[in-house]
Amino acid sequence: MARKARVSRKTRETEVQVSLDLDGSGQSRIETSIGFFDHMLELLSRHGLLDMEVKARGDLHVDHHHTVEDVGICLGEALKLALGEGKGIRRFGHVLLPMDEALAMVAVDISGRPYLAFQADLRGKVGEFDVELVEVFFRAFCTHAGLTLHARLLSGGNLHHSAEALFKGLAVALREAIEMDPRQRGIPSTKGVL
């Protein structure tokens, strides 16, 4: 069965369309008009081996917050739809991911219980992008995907590298968690449901 989904969201602040294929090869077409955010989403696609299309228009004259959050909402909903009941997945994924001087720890549980534990001192800008929006994206994504997600920046000096380590960490941990396990029969939970 194809693990794919399409999600659209239109508000007075944004208009977002997302398509997601969990069994892809890391191909992406990203257009949010936020250069650094596009780069982070491309990393998520490439290192998660997710085929992803994201097209977003938002009230960027206000700031980037609404667009970043709504893309996170749509990607989270698309992941949840594409996973369905979650039969046969590994469910858990984790990684310690280095990016030069930055080191991120990311752990994922596709539990159906949204929770974000985010520990990273990200203040400032990379270009025009407020890096505090990394947490906004992670929160929207895990809430709407139904993930328990722990993301911690263990070290980092350069804001670009720090954000990149977190996004790549999310990609690698998510890739492991959504991977089909040939030994897993049914839903990976003693409850029988995620």
Secondary structure, DSSP 8 states (H G I E B T S, - for coil): ---EEEEEEE-SSEEEEEEEETTS-S-EEEE-S-HHHHHHHHHHHHHHT-EEEEEEEE-TTT-SHHHHHHHHHHHHHHHHHHHTT-TTB--EEEEEEEETTEEEEEEEE--S--EEEEE----SEETTEETTHHHHHHHHHHHHHT-EEEEEEEE-SSHHHHHHHHHHHHHHHHHHHHSB-TT--S-SSTTS--
